[in-house]
C-alpha cells in the first residue's frame, strides 16, 4: 500500500473518531428531529421526567437556551482592554451550564460523585433536581418554562428577590424559552418516538 493511501486512511479514521462527541443535533428548531437524531437525549429526558416530574419540553427548551445542545459549552472568555484574557465569565459548563458550586451541591446531595456536566444523562438529572427544588421552594409549576428558566438563571434566591425584573433582556430570553417549550411540546406530541 502506498504511503499516500495509508496517510489518507489514517486521516479519515482520525477524523471519524474526533470532534463529533459534543456537537449539537442538526435541526434545533424541531424537537422530533432532535429526538430522531439523538435518541439518547430523549431517553435521558424521559428518565428525568419520571424521576423529577419536569416535562421533556421544558428540559429541551432550557438546554437549547443554555448550550444549544453543545455538551462541552462554556461561557466566553473575558478580556481586559479587549486583548488580555481574564478567564471565563463564569464556571458554567456543559449541556445545562451548571455552575461549579451548584453542581457540587447536586453531586453531594444525589451522591453522584462521578456525574459529569457534559454527559446528557447527568445534565438532565441535574436540571430535574434543580427545577424540582425550585417548585418545592418557590412554588413555580414544573411545566412553567418561563419562570423555571428565570429561577434557573438567577438562582432561587435571586428569583425570590426579583432580580430578574431589573433585567429586561433576561425577561425577553425567558419568554423565548417559554415560547420554545410550547413549540417543542406541540412537536413532541405529533412525532413518532
N, C-alpha and C positions, 0 to 999 in steps of 0.2 A: 504494500500500500504506500502510496506516495506521501511525502511529508505534508504537502498541502492538504491532501484529503484527510489525513489524521488530525491536522490542526483544525480543519473545518468541522469535523465530527466532534472534537473536544469542545470547540466553541459553541456548537449547537447544544450539546449536552449541558454545559455550564449555564448557558442562557435559559434553558428549560428548568433548571434547578433553582435559580435565584430570582429575587425581585418580586414575585407574584404573591408571596405569602400574606402581605398586608395590603395589597391593592384592593380598591373598592369594587363592588359589583358595577357592571357596565351601565345599567339604567337605574339611577337612584330615584327617578320620578315614579316608578311603577313597583309597588310592593310585590305584585305577582312575579315580576321579572327578578327581583332580589331573591325571593323565595326559591324560584326555579334554578337560579344560578348558584345560590349558596344555601342548600337545604340545611346545612349545619347551623346557620343563623336562625332559621325558623325553629329547629328543634331546641336550640338554647333558649329562645324567647318563649316558646311554649312551656318549657320546664320552669322558667321564671314566672310565667303567668300562673301556672298551677301552684307553685310554692308561695308566691307573694301576692297574687291577685292583680298584678299590673298588666293591662292588656298589651298584646303584641304590638298593636299600632302605636301605643304610647311609647313603648321602648324604641320602636323603629324611628319615630319622629324625633325623639331625643337624641339617639345615636346619629341620625342624619345631621342634626344641628351641631352636635358636639364634635364629630370627627369625620363626617361624610363617609362613614363605614371604613375608614382607614385604621387598621389595627394598631399601628405604631405612631399615630398622630401625636404631635407635640405642639405647644404654643410657640409662636415665633420668637426669635431672639430679639432682645432689646439692644440698642446701640447708643452710645454716648457720642454726641456730636455727629451722629449719622454714620460713624465708621468704626468706633471702638466697641467690640462686643462686650455686653454686660451680663450675659446669661439670658435665660428664658423668662418670659413674662410671669409664668407660674410653673408649678410642678405637675400640672395636668398632663396626663398621658393616656394613650390607648383609646379604644372604642368609646368608652364612657367619659373620657377626660377627667378621671378621678384624681383629686389632689393627693399628694403623699400622705398627709395626716388622716384624711378621711378613709383612704384605702387601708392604712394601718389599723384604724378603728374597726373597719369591716373585717379584715383578716383575723383580728383578735376576737371579736365577738362571734364570728362564724367558725372560728378555729380552722381557718383555711390558710395556713402559712405558705402553701405553695401556689396560691392564687396569683394570677398574672393579669394585668390590665390589658394586655394585647391578645388575650385569649377570649373569644366571644362568649363562651360559657361562663367564665368568671365575670366578665364585664356586665353581662345582662343580669347575673345573680346579684352583683353589687347594686345595679340600678334598682332592682326589685327590692332589695333590702333597704336601700336609702328611701325610696318612694313609699314603701310600706311604713317606715318610721315617720315620714312626713305626714302621712294620713293619720297615724295614731297621735302625733304631737300637735299638728296644726289643723286637722280635720279636712284637709284637701282631698276630695274624692280621687280614687285611683285612676279613674278614666279622664280626669280634668288635666289634659296635657299642658295647657297654657300655664296654669298655676303650679302644677308639679314642676314644670321647667323653671319657673321663676324661683321656686324654693330650692331646686337643684343647683341653679346658677348662683344664687345669692347666699345659699346656706339657710338652714331653718331659722336661725337667729336673725339674720339679715331680712329674711322674708317677713318674720313676725314684727320686726321694727318698721317694715315698709320701705326699706332701702331701694327697692325696685321702682317705687313711684317717682323717684327723682331721676330716673334714667329712661327718658322716652325711647331711646334706641333699643333698650332691653325689652321694654314693653312691646315694641314692634316685632322684635325677634321672637318673643314668647307667643305672640299672636300667630306668627308664621308657623311655629311649632304646632300650635293648636289646629291651624288650617291643614297642615300636612298630615297630622294624625287623623283627621276626618277623611282625607283623601285615601290614606293608607287603609283605614278601616273599611271604607267602601270597596276598595280594590280587593282586599283580602276576602271579603265575603263573596266576591264574584269569581275569584280564580280557583282553579282546582289545585288541591295540595297533593 
